[in-house]
Amino acid sequence: MGDDLGDEWWAHEGNSDEAEEETRQEKPPTEKTKKPEKRKSVTEETVKAKKKKTTQQKECIIPKKKDTEDEKSTKPKRKRKKTITDVLSSSEPKPGSPADLQTLVTQHFADKLSVIEQEDLKLLDSSFLSSNDLTHTLSSYLKQVCPKWSKIQKQHTEKSSVVLLIVCSSALRAIELIKQMTAFKGEAKAVKLFAKHIKMEEQVKLLQKGVTHIGVGTPGRISALVEKEGLSLQALKYVVLDWNWRDQKLRRMMDVPEVKLDFMKLLQGGILNGCKENKVKIGLF
């Protein structure tokens, strides 16, 4: 049995030890040695990734701001609507004419009255006085359209009525017009016919008290007095509209919706009938 093992068995033992040493030397480093290298690489990668994200975010944010700025610059601005003041301030003043009044009346009643009723609203040229050409004062205009005023005022004796009615847009304008016609009225008595600071009952008593020749006021109060029979239109001969005067906003009396509505009511309330009977004439000052 000993012969079968061979004489060189010890030699193989020594070789196995040497082989083990060689395998140990050739064996790559274990995982324990590689771990710190992996951590370094991981941390470096995370830092790089964060840097990339921040740069990408910055790159994304910058064009968005530019887009919004470009949109603001390219976005069309809303045009401001032109007002009556804007239009009139850039246009030359044009005196009113009978055709202007007739057109206004037709447009106002177009959707309110039938065709037959609208025909009744049309006025003849003989129903109008000559219009102001923007060169007259109120006194000079009234002298032109009422040349026989001194005789007319002496013949007027009815109470609660007037011969001349001047219609304007406001109480302040009415006071101003009364001052302007001092040279025309002479001994005639003028009364204020507006609602500001004056009660209707007081105006009715004032009209009943004595003979009044001229009434100056707003269409709203005049129409209300006619409705309550505080003012009679039987003796009326002249109606003068303060047509061309403009307020601070460059509006004429017919440009103010409330005033226009009240005037149309007054027109239907008796003035139109007087014009058709050839008793009343309308002038545009």
Disulfide bonds with the S-S distance in Angstrom:
none
